[in-house]
Amino acid sequence: MVFITKYCRSTIALCTVLAVLFSFSNCTSAQPKPKYLFEISNKNDFEILSGSPISNKYGGVDAIKVVYDIKADQIYYLNSKNYKYHHGFCSVKLGYNKGLANFNEHNYAADSDQRVYLLGNINYYREQEKYIMDLSPADLIQVKDIEVLFEKIGASVFFEKKLTLLLNTSRLIKLSKDFKVPTITPEEIYKGLNYQAIGLSTSYGTLRFVSLKDLKKNQYSEKDILVLEQTPNIVPLVAGIITSEFQTPLSHLSILGRNRGIPIMAVKGAFKNKSLLSYKDKFVRFDVSKNSYSIREVREAKYINTNSNKRPKINLKRDLSIDTLVGFEKLGKVSAKSIGNKARNFAVLHHLSDKADFKVPESSFAIPFYFYERHLESSKAGILIEQLLADLSANPDSVNLKKRLKKIRKTISKSPIDTKLIADVNAKINQLGDYKKFRFRSSTNAEDMEGFGGAGLYTSKTGIVGDTTKTIEKAIKKVWASLWNIQAFNERSYFKMNQEKVAMGILVHRSFPNEIANGVAITKNIYRESKLGFVINVQVGNESVVDPKPGVVCDQVICYEGGRNKIYTEKDIVEVITKSSLNNNKLIMSDDEIIHLVKQLEVIKKYYYNRDSFADYAGYGLDVEFKLEEDSRNLYIKQVRYYND
């Protein structure tokens, strides 16, 4: 009877007891594992039941689902291998027969009287040795019910004194002072994390420990896996990357890694990690998954050709027939083949802004490819490009690519520009308004496209009307020249693009000297495949989200808005992953501002989704850049492109 006393209570029916007895044994590995337990008495119990969490927003986590049957006053800990969702257990084992829609509507509701069950998760953070009660962000459960669930869990687990409640939504954060149970904030968890999955993949190569100085001096190839002391601005074409610095989902390293399909992860202190150092200069298999990673030595002769080039060839389209500046009255009718993908996507935003509730940067127009090609001819930079490509085709080993590209950029930047073009640009600026400070942004036919984002490859510059230093002429030429950066050239080669066909247009719009916040949003839930949720990263002022300074963290939230699923119907939910380290531990945008942003993102997503006839709406992702103007806090959306993962 000792065994029955441990795992059962007098309120449990005899048949349930027998079922558990039949399915459970800790004594021999040959017997099946329990499908659920009534208490977790030791670490072994936890390990038997736990698995990876449904959301991979944090790494290094073991999770167990919890169901508390209110009427029966009974708690259940579910085996993750048997029950992925709470509803499955409740319908199969507890006889809930009203369907998933009713289950979600009632058991995640704010009204306590509607509930049959209290639902949650226990997440164990391995590196921090923390046991945390985690609720679904869609659950509008009240404080008193949260405390009941917390008490029931605490009374039936061996880690009662270590248990804390995660304040994982803006709603719970606002209620933090009302709780009588210990709580923990997302930033406390994030600060203690040691592992972050960035690019989920597998590759083979020699593990190299590389400083930024080494990157500048030495050449690395797709046979190398790099352990980086710091995050570089230029990411070489390698088989995999391990960095010591955590990344935002839309940092340049994250985007390039996902675009290339190589494994990338962050491990704090990676450069001095003893486990990683044991594989230094050895040929290894490198696997990155959402919750963990593995490295093991393998025979180089067997796997040396495994990283075969399977990337599809991307064809570039170029039209030089548009020989005038393109204003808004024509921008929507002009093809990306003439003005580049960024300018064409901007035209879509301008069109949608008339119907939705967001702004696009004012005084905007495009400089087509035609003028870039004319400058290559007049400066003779075109001849240098032709010679370089011919030499690379004939004997690539004989070409000092970096030096030759630098000469091309210098020739483009130093050669005088067509005076008529400058006069036309100034006239267009005067025609469109009174702004004097403008951003000149790259808009090539080799970026912002499906299958190739190209984030961070090219340069944007500021030009000021009447200024003798930041002249409009310099800005235009610097943007043109950036087409021939070494990283941009290598990235295009990596995706088999024809370098003869690349062309640079320029999107021009007024600059933002006074922004209170800037951010990037992804119109899909990158932490749960094909599930609802928009991921939003925000930082104060004009501090970079995609290229943050070491140690700086931005707001990272997932917003669930609208009724595509019963669990989210009539709920506006802001799930918090981290809060900005530059904003006194407060979210930069209010809930209303975040929800308003997501409503506008829905408009944009629906337009592209319908245009592209994509099958899976939840899995369809766009990468959208936005700003909040300082005084008005007006929402500006400045860029949209495909999110390629």
Backbone hydrogen bonds, N-H to C=O, Kabsch-Sander energy under -0.5 kcal/mol:
donor,donor_aa,acceptor,acceptor_aa,energy
5,T,1,M,-2.4
6,K,2,V,-1.9
7,Y,3,F,-1.5
8,C,4,I,-1.7
12,I,9,R,-2.2
16,T,13,A,-0.6
17,V,13,A,-1.9
18,L,14,L,-2.6
19,A,15,C,-2.0
20,V,16,T,-2.4
21,L,17,V,-2.8
22,F,18,L,-2.5
23,S,19,A,-1.9
24,F,20,V,-1.5
31,Q,28,T,-0.9
37,L,77,Y,-2.2
40,I,156,S,-2.8
41,S,39,E,-0.6
46,F,42,N,-1.7
47,E,43,K,-2.5
48,I,44,N,-2.1
49,L,45,D,-1.6
50,S,46,F,-2.3
51,G,63,A,-2.0
56,N,527,Y,-1.9
59,G,195,Y,-0.7
60,G,291,N,-1.4
62,D,124,Y,-2.2
63,A,51,G,-3.4
64,I,122,I,-1.9
65,K,78,L,-0.5
66,V,120,G,-2.9
67,V,76,Y,-2.3
68,Y,118,L,-2.5
69,D,67,V,-0.6
69,D,74,Q,-3.0
70,I,68,Y,-0.8
70,I,116,V,-1.8
71,K,116,V,-0.5
73,D,69,D,-1.1
74,Q,69,D,-1.6
76,Y,67,V,-2.7
77,Y,37,L,-3.0
78,L,65,K,-2.5
78,L,76,Y,-0.5
79,N,35,K,-2.5
80,S,49,L,-2.9
80,S,78,L,-0.6
82,N,79,N,-1.6
83,Y,79,N,-2.2
89,F,85,Y,-1.1
90,C,86,H,-2.3
91,S,87,H,-2.5
92,V,88,G,-2.1
93,K,89,F,-3.0
94,L,89,F,-1.0
96,Y,90,C,-2.5
102,N,98,K,-0.5
103,F,99,G,-2.0
104,N,100,L,-2.8
105,E,101,A,-2.4
106,H,102,N,-2.5
107,N,103,F,-2.4
108,Y,104,N,-1.1
109,A,106,H,-0.9
112,S,110,A,-0.7
114,Q,111,D,-1.3
115,R,112,S,-1.2
118,L,68,Y,-2.2
120,G,66,V,-2.0
121,N,134,D,-2.0
122,I,64,I,-2.8
123,N,121,N,-0.6
123,N,132,I,-2.9
124,Y,62,D,-3.5
125,Y,123,N,-0.6
125,Y,130,K,-2.6
126,R,60,G,-1.8
126,R,124,Y,-0.9
129,E,125,Y,-1.7
130,K,125,Y,-1.3
131,Y,162,K,-0.6
132,I,123,N,-2.7
132,I,130,K,-0.6
133,M,164,T,-3.4
134,D,121,N,-2.8
134,D,132,I,-0.5
139,D,136,S,-2.0
140,L,108,Y,-2.0
140,L,138,A,-0.6
146,I,142,Q,-2.3
147,E,143,V,-2.3
148,V,144,K,-1.5
149,L,145,D,-2.5
150,F,146,I,-2.6
151,E,147,E,-2.3
152,K,148,V,-2.5
153,I,149,L,-2.4
154,G,150,F,-2.8
155,A,151,E,-1.8
156,S,153,I,-1.9
157,V,154,G,-0.7
158,F,40,I,-1.6
160,E,157,V,-0.8
162,K,159,F,-1.6
163,L,159,F,-0.9
163,L,160,E,-0.7
164,T,131,Y,-1.5
165,L,182,P,-2.4
166,L,133,M,-2.6
167,L,184,I,-2.5
168,N,166,L,-1.5
170,S,574,V,-2.3
173,I,169,T,-2.3
174,K,170,S,-1.9
175,L,171,R,-1.1
176,S,173,I,-1.2
178,D,175,L,-2.4
179,F,175,L,-0.6
179,F,176,S,-0.9
184,I,165,L,-2.6
188,E,185,T,-0.5
189,I,185,T,-1.5
190,Y,186,P,-3.1
191,K,187,E,-2.3
192,G,188,E,-1.0
192,G,189,I,-0.7
193,L,189,I,-0.7
193,L,190,Y,-1.0
196,Q,266,A,-2.2
198,I,264,I,-2.3
199,G,264,I,-2.6
201,S,199,G,-0.8
201,S,288,V,-0.6
203,S,286,F,-2.0
205,G,284,V,-1.9
206,T,223,K,-2.7
207,L,282,K,-2.4
208,R,206,T,-0.6
208,R,225,I,-3.2
210,V,208,R,-0.6
210,V,227,V,-2.8
215,L,211,S,-1.9
216,K,212,L,-1.4
217,K,213,K,-1.6
218,N,214,D,-3.1
224,D,221,S,-1.9
225,I,206,T,-2.7
226,L,240,G,-2.4
227,V,208,R,-3.3
228,L,226,L,-0.6
228,L,242,I,-3.6
229,E,210,V,-1.4
235,V,233,N,-0.5
238,V,236,P,-1.4
239,A,221,S,-0.6
239,A,224,D,-3.0
240,G,224,D,-0.8
241,I,263,P,-2.0
242,I,226,L,-3.0
243,T,265,M,-2.4
244,S,228,L,-1.0
251,S,248,T,-1.9
252,H,546,V,-1.4
255,I,251,S,-2.6
256,L,252,H,-2.6
257,G,253,L,-2.3
258,R,254,S,-2.4
259,N,255,I,-2.6
260,R,256,L,-2.3
261,G,257,G,-1.6
262,I,257,G,-1.6
264,I,199,G,-1.6
265,M,241,I,-1.8
266,A,196,Q,-2.6
267,V,243,T,-2.5
268,K,194,N,-1.8
270,A,267,V,-1.7
272,K,269,G,-1.6
273,N,270,A,-1.2
277,L,273,N,-2.8
278,S,274,K,-1.4
279,Y,276,L,-1.8
280,K,277,L,-1.6
281,D,207,L,-3.3
282,K,279,Y,-2.2
284,V,205,G,-3.0
284,V,282,K,-0.5
285,R,296,R,-2.8
286,F,203,S,-2.9
287,D,285,R,-0.5
287,D,294,S,-2.6
288,V,201,S,-2.4
289,S,292,S,-2.7
294,S,287,D,-2.2
296,R,285,R,-1.7
298,V,283,F,-1.9
302,K,299,R,-0.6
303,Y,299,R,-1.5
304,I,300,E,-1.9
306,T,303,Y,-2.1
308,S,306,T,-2.0
310,K,308,S,-1.1
314,I,495,F,-1.7
315,N,313,K,-0.6
319,D,337,K,-3.0
323,D,321,S,-0.8
326,V,366,A,-2.5
327,G,325,L,-0.6
328,F,364,S,-0.5
330,K,327,G,-1.8
331,L,327,G,-2.2
332,G,328,F,-0.7
333,K,330,K,-1.8
334,V,330,K,-0.8
334,V,331,L,-0.8
338,S,335,S,-1.8
339,I,335,S,-1.3
340,G,336,A,-2.1
341,N,444,T,-2.3
344,R,340,G,-1.8
345,N,341,N,-2.6
346,F,342,K,-1.9
347,A,343,A,-1.8
348,V,344,R,-1.3
349,L,345,N,-2.0
350,H,346,F,-2.5
351,H,347,A,-2.1
352,L,348,V,-2.7
353,S,349,L,-2.3
354,D,350,H,-0.7
354,D,351,H,-0.8
355,K,352,L,-1.2
356,A,352,L,-2.1
359,K,635,L,-2.5
365,F,508,V,-2.0
366,A,326,V,-2.4
367,I,506,I,-2.9
369,F,338,S,-2.9
370,Y,322,I,-0.5
371,F,368,P,-1.0
372,Y,368,P,-0.7
373,E,369,F,-2.4
374,R,370,Y,-2.1
375,H,371,F,-1.8
376,L,372,Y,-2.1
377,E,373,E,-1.8
378,S,374,R,-2.5
379,S,375,H,-2.4
380,K,376,L,-0.8
382,G,376,L,-1.9
384,L,380,K,-1.3
385,I,381,A,-2.1
386,E,382,G,-2.3
387,Q,383,I,-2.5
388,L,384,L,-2.3
389,L,385,I,-2.5
390,A,386,E,-2.1
391,D,387,Q,-2.5
392,L,388,L,-2.5
393,S,389,L,-1.8
394,A,390,A,-1.9
395,N,391,D,-3.0
398,S,395,N,-1.6
399,V,396,P,-1.4
401,L,399,V,-1.4
404,R,400,N,-2.3
405,L,401,L,-2.7
406,K,402,K,-1.9
407,K,403,K,-1.8
408,I,404,R,-1.8
409,R,405,L,-2.5
410,K,406,K,-2.4
411,T,407,K,-2.3
412,I,408,I,-2.2
413,S,409,R,-2.4
414,K,410,K,-2.4
415,S,411,T,-1.4
422,I,418,D,-1.6
423,A,419,T,-2.2
424,D,420,K,-2.5
425,V,421,L,-2.5
426,N,422,I,-2.5
427,A,423,A,-2.2
428,K,424,D,-2.4
429,I,425,V,-2.4
430,N,426,N,-2.4
431,Q,427,A,-2.1
432,L,428,K,-1.7
433,G,429,I,-1.0
438,F,436,K,-0.5
438,F,463,G,-2.9
439,R,509,H,-3.1
440,F,461,K,-3.4
441,R,439,R,-0.6
441,R,507,L,-3.1
443,S,505,G,-2.0
445,N,503,A,-1.2
448,D,453,G,-3.1
449,M,452,F,-2.6
452,F,449,M,-1.8
457,L,454,G,-1.8
461,K,440,F,-2.4
463,G,438,F,-2.6
464,I,470,K,-3.3
465,V,436,K,-2.9
467,D,464,I,-1.8
471,T,469,T,-1.6
475,A,471,T,-1.9
476,I,472,I,-2.3
477,K,473,E,-2.2
478,K,474,K,-2.5
479,V,475,A,-1.9
480,W,476,I,-2.4
481,A,477,K,-2.7
482,S,478,K,-1.5
483,L,480,W,-1.6
484,W,481,A,-2.2
485,N,482,S,-1.6
489,F,485,N,-2.5
490,N,486,I,-2.5
491,E,487,Q,-2.5
492,R,488,A,-2.2
493,S,489,F,-2.1
494,Y,490,N,-2.4
495,F,491,E,-1.3
496,K,493,S,-1.9
497,M,492,R,-2.6
499,Q,497,M,-0.9
501,K,498,N,-1.7
502,V,499,Q,-0.6
505,G,443,S,-1.8
505,G,503,A,-0.6
506,I,367,I,-2.0
507,L,441,R,-2.7
508,V,365,F,-3.0
508,V,506,I,-0.5
509,H,439,R,-1.7
510,R,362,E,-2.4
511,S,437,K,-2.9
516,I,628,L,-2.4
517,A,628,L,-1.2
518,N,539,Q,-2.2
519,G,626,F,-2.5
520,V,537,N,-2.2
521,A,624,V,-2.9
522,I,535,V,-3.0
523,T,622,L,-2.1
524,K,522,I,-1.0
525,N,531,K,-0.9
526,I,524,K,-1.1
528,R,525,N,-0.9
531,K,528,R,-1.6
534,F,559,C,-2.2
535,V,522,I,-1.8
535,V,524,K,-0.8
536,I,557,V,-3.1
537,N,520,V,-3.0
538,V,555,D,-2.1
539,Q,518,N,-2.6
541,G,516,I,-2.2
543,E,540,V,-2.0
552,V,549,K,-2.2
555,D,538,V,-2.6
556,Q,578,T,-2.1
557,V,536,I,-2.6
558,I,575,E,-2.5
559,C,534,F,-2.7
560,Y,558,I,-0.5
560,Y,573,I,-2.4
561,E,559,C,-0.6
562,G,571,K,-1.0
568,Y,565,N,-2.0
569,T,565,N,-0.8
569,T,566,K,-0.6
571,K,568,Y,-2.0
573,I,560,Y,-2.8
573,I,571,K,-0.6
575,E,558,I,-3.3
575,E,573,I,-0.6
576,V,168,N,-2.5
577,I,556,Q,-3.1
577,I,575,E,-0.5
578,T,556,Q,-1.6
581,S,553,V,-2.4
583,N,580,S,-0.9
585,N,580,S,-0.7
586,K,583,N,-1.4
594,I,590,S,-2.4
595,I,591,D,-2.8
596,H,592,D,-2.4
597,L,593,E,-2.3
598,V,594,I,-2.3
599,K,595,I,-2.1
600,Q,596,H,-1.6
601,L,597,L,-2.3
602,E,598,V,-2.1
603,V,599,K,-1.3
604,I,600,Q,-1.9
605,K,601,L,-3.0
606,K,602,E,-2.7
607,Y,603,V,-1.7
608,Y,604,I,-2.1
609,Y,605,K,-3.1
610,N,606,K,-2.5
611,R,607,Y,-2.1
612,D,608,Y,-2.7
613,S,609,Y,-0.9
614,F,609,Y,-1.3
617,Y,615,A,-0.8
620,Y,617,Y,-1.3
621,G,619,G,-0.6
623,D,641,R,-3.4
624,V,521,A,-2.9
624,V,622,L,-0.6
625,E,639,Q,-2.2
626,F,519,G,-2.4
627,K,636,Y,-2.6
628,L,517,A,-2.6
629,E,627,K,-0.5
629,E,634,N,-2.2
630,E,514,N,-2.5
633,R,629,E,-1.8
636,Y,627,K,-2.9
636,Y,634,N,-0.5
637,I,359,K,-2.8
638,K,625,E,-1.9
638,K,636,Y,-0.5
639,Q,625,E,-1.3
641,R,623,D,-1.7
643,Y,621,G,-2.3
644,N,642,Y,-0.9
645,D,643,Y,-0.8
